[in-house]
Amino acid sequence: MRLYGGDIFVDFCKISKTLISKKGNLKIEEVKRVLNQLHKQKIIDYKPKSNFEQITFIIPRANNNYFSLKSNDIKKRKNIEKLKQDFIINYLENEFRCRTQIILEYFDEIDYEKCKKCDNCKKNNLKKLDRNYKKEIIKCIKNQINNPNDIINTINIDNKNLIISNMRTLLSEEKIKIKNHMLFII
Ligand SMILES: [Zn+2]
């Protein structure tokens, strides 16, 4: 094909089996066999002649539209890959959103309740509790319950450690102070 250029797609083209056999490093018989085979497969129209053989390609050469369509396909595929990548990054890096919701959103389901089971749901729920306990502690101190043990007993909760950690946080934030084992608001 490279020997005879684009004309070979349009019209019969004289070919030399000798030249083809030399270029392709094939025996003349082999070239003849391949040409006949291609003719049988209707890929070329092969007309043997005494000195010069003639062939033309029956299957049209792919035009540019075909290639641009292909590049569109590649673009589409790249976009899909990008969306998938963004989704994975969002899923991994998001520290606040419910992970089940993120996944369901990916499948276009947006009206879904938080799962309350994923790490983000648990963490955020804990944060909410944290805030509440801080408020509760401040409320107790304002009501003159200054002894930490009294505060712990006043706030009705199973996890006493959560109250203690909240007290520590309030102390470190300098929102409360401790004096003679009693807590006061600053
Ligand atoms: Zn969740």
Residues whose N, C-alpha, C, O or C-beta is under 5 A from the ligand:
A	BS01	ZN	C98 R99 T100 K114 C115 K116 K117 C118 C121
